């Protein structure tokens, strides 16, 4: 401890922990310590913490220091100094004022500096914090603009160092060891101080003082202006100095002894006064604390058989008198008393009045007519009660007080706490006397990214709810870094928050992610993406447009462009008698500005090369006029255009556009600048493969002194290995795979090694990608592996907090070349910065850049028979075998039908048997043959079908699907007049139609229904929605020969049909069909997305939405995702509601009208009943089996792959 008065001691702290100095262990060794921060003091106090158990008690201490010069001035609250500074011949870009101060008052004006142009800076102490204000205009009555707030608890009667520097365009304010910088108005860049007031505001103008009537009360030391000693000038009675009031040159300060209640065992007992029997009692004290609750004072009243408690509750002062366990009286006063400021409390009891007062005139007072009969025998307990059970005269049902007290007075007599310390008065336990040990743990705040800091006596808490970050210090981002990362969580298109640098300083932003089958596009909109017309005007020579990108700051845009593989932006110009660039030799009529910062003028147009002064047509030698390099430069009196994509990232984004040739009569033009679009994430796929235990990559030292977050993905077949290690002299940090199912995060910041372990219970050496995320901050350390619960370890209280490393950072191994990792590490990020593993791997033996093989981890994201396709930098879902489309083959392909519409999928080309036909247990499926072969076409014999579709209709009867062959064989799927599903087979020309009817009813109810049909030889199964599967049998094991075509909707040629089916086929289908699949064919998808000569359409085909028929999956559900500030929270990768709306609502309305009209017309049609031959039906209805694919194996290879990977899961954080 140290002090400059012999009182009011202060504990020495190392970093943010209490300083402890181990001594020598023998009689000869000398132990020497150098303090990190110098201490200016006259007195030192040593507090022994432990003795050498094998030696004798003894001490020799030598303190080494340096010469210290001190010029002191004292202000009594009504005095001040005014310095009129001489104007310098040349203006200086820098000015500085430095000083040290000490005070007991929490408010007062320290400095007020005035300069030319009516500007002033004022430095004030308010509630123990230093505030710097800027005021403009001498006649201004405003309170000024707050520039900086810094420091806390500066009214502790200790010296605090302050330095104010003006450095051209910004101001630095330093308080003790903390510095803040702020940019100042341009008017102050060459501003000079003409008059400096110290201790008060002495202004010749009419500016409103920041703290009116609050002068500084305390001491200043070594007051310097640009190295000019102003206190020395004052002592010399220099004519530049004016002294107001009583200013002295010694620090006269009152002796105030404080006492600190440190923990739950702290208490102070004082005896009552001998004259209290007179009936008048007064008890007063001052306290400061961060806790909302705590006992201040308690004593018994034996005469009334009662107990009095004066305590804090919910930051209010409360007085309670309890008798027989019940509250006989309660009073309350004040609020917000846990703000760390000194608050005064006074309790006065008279015969006719009892009152409690908080902060005198500034606080609140409560009264009641209940006297307190205290006597000399009364024992007063402050802060708490003794720890011994059944402590006489003291019970505490409340929380023990933790904080500081001072100026304890009993009937206006101040208690001598030094006597208490010497055991000459009262008793105490676990107190620190003659010091206030309060610490502001929120100044400076350890809460990052705008997290709000709150604190108690022993800890602090960060509220991250509105920051977009999580963790104990709001360090880790809640969001992913790119659309690519969201896609590989299984998310579909929508709006997402992305945080490009993770835990770095760049804020998250909202973008639209367009997930296609092969890319994840990041779309950033600006204020004008529409085609904008420009008309001729004689009043202006140019038309200019500026583009502001929504919710995007400069550093966000540059980071997105920098990390993306490819970026582009559409730039279009439509012209009529409006030239664009002119010729390369002449001055350009138009230009655009793009690139980082303010951007640079660009004189080339989309599709051409930078600096070429050309458009795309000029590059291709295809312009309207060969003498010009842009179509619009031909200056024709007809519409033309120059359009294309800007793809050079160095020139993006487009910031403004200037069009010059728009003033001539008859000139017309229109322009469009599209949104900025980028795809690919260089960081997400950056990987390295370590093929030896002795191989590793090394990088510069990792700097994560207070906060360190590390994230990466790995895959391996080894059961152990070190992922990462960085060493210091004593400190270290390491992450390793300790066993096949356990990851360990270990480190040491000077408090001893600490380990955080996650045991997964499942093997991690399975050759699939697994994610690891670790974070260490001043409060805790946590580790998470995949989606398993995070393991957390709290940091020791008042321990060391700085991680000090000095060696190289080793990835995939250690400096000793032992316990190296074998496998792949990908997307390694430390504090938001991605390490370029591939670049370093190219020059490192034993390590290879890149790491293929992603479908084993991500293949399960491909749904509905979609096939996972490997890529160098990821994977994509091939939806060709699927009836669905989209990034994960998850989007239904559906269309609305009217009664006259039809889709005929003509199977003209020959087809060959699939490879499965070689197995006797497999039925053939049709797939396109590479070369025509009529013999193959004529010989195809289909012994089974896989059919699936979804429909929604109000029409019954109606035909859903019709397949027929060249031999007058057919298959028909329909809804009969009873709203039931019917499946009709005619597989031999000489046999009757076989009809299978489902027991599920009300299928024409306008709701979406899904049907799955499978046939193998004579066994047929039908499942509708989630109902039980129904099994049927055909009368014989028949084959479907030479399929000719497949028809959806109305059958145009019904000559081959019997009369009943012909009339039904002529009615067509009115409603919506979706996800139609017949074996390996997707006729509806091909008709909508890939129409060719094999598809015949009758009537307009309009894509619509029947409603998702794909089973809902957690990783594709589009929901509004919420933030969480817990490391073990649920995955934050759910998209916000899609903000780019389609026309589905309008189309749906049209469909509804069409359906209503069609159903009304259909109701007029007379229903017909024809006799039909009912097939033999298996009466036993079986439940749906999970092994349907084995009983009816007609799916393509993609089907089986999708099923095989269905149970594979990938967890990410």
PyMOL commands that set and color helices and strands:
alter all, ss='L'
color gray80, all
select helices_A, chain A and resi 116-118+186-188+230-235+274-278+360-362+417-421+483-487+554-563+616-619+632-634+649-651+837-841+855-861+915-918+934-939+1059-1067+1083-1089+1144-1164+1188-1191+1197-1204
alter helices_A, ss='H'
color red, helices_A
select strands_A, chain A and resi 2-3+13-14+17-18+43-44+72-76+80-84+94-102+108-115+119-126+129-136+145-150+160-167+170-175+178-183+193-198+217-225+228-229+241-244+247-248+258-261+267-271+281-288+294-301+306-313+316-323+326-333+343-350+353-358+365-368+379-382+403-410+413-414+427-429+431-433+452-455+460-463+469-470+476-477+494-498+509-515+520-524+532-535+543-546+564-576+591-594+600-602+640-646+654-659+668-673+676-681+687-690+697-699+708-715+721-727+732-739+742-748+754-759+770-776+780-785+791-794+809-811+823-830+833-834+847-849+867-871+874-878+894-897+902-906+911-913+926-928+941-942+944-953+958-965+970-975+981-986+994-997+1009-1016+1019-1024+1030-1033+1040-1041+1043-1049+1071-1078+1095-1098+1102-1104
alter strands_A, ss='S'
color yellow, strands_A
deselect
rebuild
show_as cartoon
